[in-house]
Amino acid sequence: KKKIAIMTSGGDSPGMNGVVRACVRMAIHMGCDAYCVYEGYEGLVQGGDLIRKMEWHDVRGWLSEGGTLIGTARCMAFYERPGRLAAAKNMILNGIDAIIICGGDGSLTGADRFRAEWPSLLDELVSKGEFKPEQIESFKHLNIVGLVGSIDNDLSGTDATIGCYSALARICYAVDLIEATASSHSRAFVIEVMGRHCGWLALMAGVATGADFVFIPEKPSEHNWKEEMYRIVQEHRKLGKRKTIVIIAEGALDRQGKKITPTMVKDLLADKNGLGLDTRITTLGHVQRGGTAVAYDRMLATLQGVEAVKAVLEATPETKTCFIAITENKIIRKPLMEAVQDTKQVSSAIERQDFDEAMGLRDAEFSE
Ligand code: F6P
């Protein structure tokens, strides 16, 4: 019987439990044994009770649970070869040669490296006398399939990462709450949202709430964002707006690549010689990541989980490590490392302030 392991890694995101549920049940449905690796890569490295066989009923009710019930961790040991060697040993001890990983691009890249190193890890385990050659005969190829779980929606090649719409919904809800009090006092609010390297959450929250101004890490603002924001907020106030909402991603940068902080924005809005607005800062923090998934993320988690198990069962040694994407509303498999590479290329084009090239690279995905 084929044994398939499922693991969540990196920052949790709403919908991860839906992924685990779908993978466990699809694996069982296809006649395989399903395993969960608890605590992310830490569970692979430590093995023992952290790798558990799952039954159909073990994941009952998981669609409506927030976070990840099988845990996640940032595992330093997996960055070192001895950690990966221990992970390979634990997998063989459990008879597992296929893992579905739900995490961000960092976690998925780690998995691809592990796969590339797999034959040499097996050789080392044999030469150290951990296994006899015949014991590893059927484990020659490691099969990895990725599912992108992140609230940031920061991977090129997929329209939405699992969790991003839940976080966006949470942000919109919070901004609506803030707007009521802002309007009452005619105040300004600077609302910090997550997104260290990617401004999708901030930008979409700005669109969805009709914010006055948005700051993101992709540096699109004018050379002089202070003048620009001043002008726009002043205009809106002149039109009779009683509230000012500025959304700022935690990794926001100006056109020169310098950090823009909520305090800098607040100081400008509150400046007595300028706008002079009574201003507050609200940092939404991990409220954005916790809680249950919205319907879209549950649907995405389920459809992609099912596809991930199919991808595992149809893979050959020649198949490149793939991830499951959603493109133009279709659930499809794509080569993982190309998407990671595209994401990096877009980021570095933005770094060079070449926005035309960055847009071109993004468009290229759709013409495949
Ligand atoms: O990558 C997801 C994310 O939520 C980012 O938006 C945020 O910058 C980061 O994780 C926060 O990480 P931590 O939970 O480790 O503080």
Boltz pocket constraint, residues with backbone or C-beta under 6 A from the ligand:
constraints:
  - pocket:
      binder: B
      contacts: [[A, 11], [A, 12], [A, 104], [A, 150], [A, 151], [A, 152], [A, 194], [A, 195], [A, 196], [A, 250], [A, 289]]
      max_distance: 6.0
